[in-house]
Amino acid sequence: MKKILIVDDDKNFIDTLKDNFKMKEVDADVRVADTAKKAIEILKKEIPSIIILDVQLPDMNGMEVLKIIKASKRLKHVPVILISAKYTEPSDRAEAMFKGAATFFSKPVNVDDIWDEIEYLLNIK
Protein backbone atom coordinates (compact mmCIF):
# COMPACT_ATOMS: atom_id res chain seq x y z
CA MET A 1 0.00 0.00 0.00
CA LYS A 2 1.22 3.47 -0.88
CA LYS A 3 1.80 5.98 1.90
CA ILE A 4 1.18 9.68 1.35
CA LEU A 5 2.34 12.28 3.86
CA ILE A 6 0.65 15.69 3.61
CA VAL A 7 2.48 18.44 5.48
CA ASP A 8 0.34 21.57 5.53
CA ASP A 9 -1.30 23.76 8.18
CA ASP A 10 -4.29 24.60 5.95
CA LYS A 11 -7.04 22.24 7.17
CA ASN A 12 -9.33 23.07 4.24
CA PHE A 13 -6.62 22.20 1.75
CA ILE A 14 -5.89 18.92 3.55
CA ASP A 15 -9.59 18.02 3.64
CA THR A 16 -9.94 18.82 -0.06
CA LEU A 17 -6.97 16.61 -0.92
CA LYS A 18 -8.21 13.74 1.25
CA ASP A 19 -11.72 13.99 -0.22
CA ASN A 20 -10.24 13.95 -3.71
CA PHE A 21 -8.20 10.85 -2.89
CA LYS A 22 -11.36 9.11 -1.56
CA MET A 23 -13.29 10.09 -4.69
CA LYS A 24 -10.57 8.58 -6.85
CA GLU A 25 -10.57 5.49 -4.62
CA VAL A 26 -6.88 5.88 -3.89
CA ASP A 27 -5.50 2.83 -2.12
CA ALA A 28 -3.12 4.71 0.15
CA ASP A 29 -2.47 5.35 3.80
CA VAL A 30 -2.70 9.15 4.09
CA ARG A 31 -0.90 10.72 7.04
CA VAL A 32 -1.11 14.42 7.92
CA ALA A 33 1.20 16.77 9.79
CA ASP A 34 0.35 20.44 10.35
CA THR A 35 3.88 21.42 11.43
CA ALA A 36 7.40 20.60 10.31
CA LYS A 37 8.13 19.14 13.75
CA LYS A 38 5.23 16.67 13.45
CA ALA A 39 6.30 15.75 9.92
CA ILE A 40 9.86 15.08 11.04
CA GLU A 41 8.58 12.87 13.88
CA ILE A 42 6.51 10.85 11.40
CA LEU A 43 9.49 10.59 9.03
CA LYS A 44 11.67 9.18 11.82
CA LYS A 45 9.32 6.19 12.01
CA GLU A 46 7.96 5.83 8.48
CA ILE A 47 9.07 6.18 4.89
CA PRO A 48 6.19 7.50 2.80
CA SER A 49 5.81 6.80 -0.91
CA ILE A 50 5.42 10.54 -1.53
CA ILE A 51 5.34 13.77 0.46
CA ILE A 52 3.15 16.80 -0.28
CA LEU A 53 4.86 19.67 1.51
CA ASP A 54 3.71 23.25 2.04
CA VAL A 55 6.49 25.84 1.98
CA GLN A 56 4.86 28.06 4.63
CA LEU A 57 4.61 26.08 7.84
CA PRO A 58 4.12 27.69 11.25
CA ASP A 59 7.39 26.40 12.72
CA MET A 60 9.81 26.04 9.79
CA ASN A 61 10.10 26.87 6.12
CA GLY A 62 9.19 23.93 3.91
CA MET A 63 12.41 24.45 1.92
CA GLU A 64 14.32 23.62 5.12
CA VAL A 65 12.21 20.50 5.62
CA LEU A 66 12.96 19.51 2.02
CA LYS A 67 16.67 19.98 2.74
CA ILE A 68 16.41 17.66 5.77
CA ILE A 69 14.55 15.04 3.73
CA LYS A 70 17.02 15.09 0.86
CA ALA A 71 20.00 14.92 3.26
CA SER A 72 18.64 11.70 4.79
CA LYS A 73 19.88 8.41 3.33
CA ARG A 74 16.54 6.82 4.32
CA LEU A 75 14.37 9.50 2.73
CA LYS A 76 16.30 11.11 -0.11
CA HIS A 77 14.61 8.91 -2.73
CA VAL A 78 11.08 9.92 -1.62
CA PRO A 79 9.47 12.31 -4.14
CA VAL A 80 8.43 15.64 -2.62
CA ILE A 81 5.75 17.87 -4.12
CA LEU A 82 6.17 21.42 -2.83
CA ILE A 83 3.18 23.73 -2.62
CA SER A 84 3.06 27.42 -1.75
CA ALA A 85 0.66 30.33 -1.76
CA LYS A 86 3.34 32.94 -1.10
CA TYR A 87 6.38 31.69 -3.00
CA THR A 88 5.09 31.74 -6.56
CA GLU A 89 7.89 33.29 -8.62
CA PRO A 90 9.85 31.25 -11.19
CA SER A 91 12.92 31.68 -8.97
CA ASP A 92 11.03 29.98 -6.10
CA ARG A 93 10.21 27.06 -8.36
CA ALA A 94 13.83 26.88 -9.52
CA GLU A 95 15.07 26.88 -5.91
CA ALA A 96 12.65 24.07 -5.01
CA MET A 97 13.77 21.94 -7.93
CA PHE A 98 17.44 22.65 -7.19
CA LYS A 99 16.92 21.49 -3.60
CA GLY A 100 15.40 18.23 -4.78
CA ALA A 101 11.64 18.74 -5.09
CA ALA A 102 9.99 16.55 -7.70
CA THR A 103 7.67 19.41 -8.63
CA PHE A 104 6.30 22.71 -7.34
CA PHE A 105 2.73 24.02 -7.38
CA SER A 106 1.46 27.49 -6.51
CA LYS A 107 -1.77 27.81 -4.54
CA PRO A 108 -4.53 27.90 -5.43
CA VAL A 109 -3.81 24.58 -7.07
CA ASN A 110 -6.14 22.21 -8.85
CA VAL A 111 -6.19 18.97 -6.84
CA ASP A 112 -6.51 16.98 -10.07
CA ASP A 113 -3.13 18.39 -11.12
CA ILE A 114 -1.64 17.21 -7.83
CA TRP A 115 -3.19 13.78 -8.33
CA ASP A 116 -1.84 13.59 -11.89
CA GLU A 117 1.62 14.33 -10.53
CA ILE A 118 1.26 11.70 -7.78
CA GLU A 119 0.17 9.12 -10.38
CA TYR A 120 3.17 10.01 -12.52
CA LEU A 121 5.68 9.97 -9.66
CA LEU A 122 4.40 6.72 -8.19
CA ASN A 123 3.61 5.11 -11.54
CA ILE A 124 0.10 4.24 -10.33
CA LYS A 125 -1.84 4.37 -13.61
C-alpha positions as CSV (number, residue, x, y, z in Angstrom):
1,M,0.0,0.0,0.0
2,K,1.2,3.5,-0.9
3,K,1.8,6.0,1.9
4,I,1.2,9.7,1.3
5,L,2.3,12.3,3.9
6,I,0.6,15.7,3.6
7,V,2.5,18.4,5.5
8,D,0.3,21.6,5.5
9,D,-1.3,23.8,8.2
10,D,-4.3,24.6,6.0
11,K,-7.0,22.2,7.2
12,N,-9.3,23.1,4.2
13,F,-6.6,22.2,1.7
14,I,-5.9,18.9,3.5
15,D,-9.6,18.0,3.6
16,T,-9.9,18.8,-0.1
17,L,-7.0,16.6,-0.9
18,K,-8.2,13.7,1.3
19,D,-11.7,14.0,-0.2
20,N,-10.2,13.9,-3.7
21,F,-8.2,10.8,-2.9
22,K,-11.4,9.1,-1.6
23,M,-13.3,10.1,-4.7
24,K,-10.6,8.6,-6.9
25,E,-10.6,5.5,-4.6
26,V,-6.9,5.9,-3.9
27,D,-5.5,2.8,-2.1
28,A,-3.1,4.7,0.2
29,D,-2.5,5.3,3.8
30,V,-2.7,9.1,4.1
31,R,-0.9,10.7,7.0
32,V,-1.1,14.4,7.9
33,A,1.2,16.8,9.8
34,D,0.3,20.4,10.3
35,T,3.9,21.4,11.4
36,A,7.4,20.6,10.3
37,K,8.1,19.1,13.7
38,K,5.2,16.7,13.4
39,A,6.3,15.8,9.9
40,I,9.9,15.1,11.0
41,E,8.6,12.9,13.9
42,I,6.5,10.8,11.4
43,L,9.5,10.6,9.0
44,K,11.7,9.2,11.8
45,K,9.3,6.2,12.0
46,E,8.0,5.8,8.5
47,I,9.1,6.2,4.9
48,P,6.2,7.5,2.8
49,S,5.8,6.8,-0.9
50,I,5.4,10.5,-1.5
51,I,5.3,13.8,0.5
52,I,3.1,16.8,-0.3
53,L,4.9,19.7,1.5
54,D,3.7,23.3,2.0
55,V,6.5,25.8,2.0
56,Q,4.9,28.1,4.6
57,L,4.6,26.1,7.8
58,P,4.1,27.7,11.3
59,D,7.4,26.4,12.7
60,M,9.8,26.0,9.8
61,N,10.1,26.9,6.1
62,G,9.2,23.9,3.9
63,M,12.4,24.5,1.9
64,E,14.3,23.6,5.1
65,V,12.2,20.5,5.6
66,L,13.0,19.5,2.0
67,K,16.7,20.0,2.7
68,I,16.4,17.7,5.8
69,I,14.5,15.0,3.7
70,K,17.0,15.1,0.9
71,A,20.0,14.9,3.3
72,S,18.6,11.7,4.8
73,K,19.9,8.4,3.3
74,R,16.5,6.8,4.3
75,L,14.4,9.5,2.7
76,K,16.3,11.1,-0.1
77,H,14.6,8.9,-2.7
78,V,11.1,9.9,-1.6
79,P,9.5,12.3,-4.1
80,V,8.4,15.6,-2.6
81,I,5.8,17.9,-4.1
82,L,6.2,21.4,-2.8
83,I,3.2,23.7,-2.6
84,S,3.1,27.4,-1.7
85,A,0.7,30.3,-1.8
86,K,3.3,32.9,-1.1
87,Y,6.4,31.7,-3.0
88,T,5.1,31.7,-6.6
89,E,7.9,33.3,-8.6
90,P,9.8,31.2,-11.2
91,S,12.9,31.7,-9.0
92,D,11.0,30.0,-6.1
93,R,10.2,27.1,-8.4
94,A,13.8,26.9,-9.5
95,E,15.1,26.9,-5.9
96,A,12.7,24.1,-5.0
97,M,13.8,21.9,-7.9
98,F,17.4,22.7,-7.2
99,K,16.9,21.5,-3.6
100,G,15.4,18.2,-4.8
101,A,11.6,18.7,-5.1
102,A,10.0,16.5,-7.7
103,T,7.7,19.4,-8.6
104,F,6.3,22.7,-7.3
105,F,2.7,24.0,-7.4
106,S,1.5,27.5,-6.5
107,K,-1.8,27.8,-4.5
108,P,-4.5,27.9,-5.4
109,V,-3.8,24.6,-7.1
110,N,-6.1,22.2,-8.9
111,V,-6.2,19.0,-6.8
112,D,-6.5,17.0,-10.1
113,D,-3.1,18.4,-11.1
114,I,-1.6,17.2,-7.8
115,W,-3.2,13.8,-8.3
116,D,-1.8,13.6,-11.9
117,E,1.6,14.3,-10.5
118,I,1.3,11.7,-7.8
119,E,0.2,9.1,-10.4
120,Y,3.2,10.0,-12.5
121,L,5.7,10.0,-9.7
122,L,4.4,6.7,-8.2
123,N,3.6,5.1,-11.5
124,I,0.1,4.2,-10.3
125,K,-1.8,4.4,-13.6
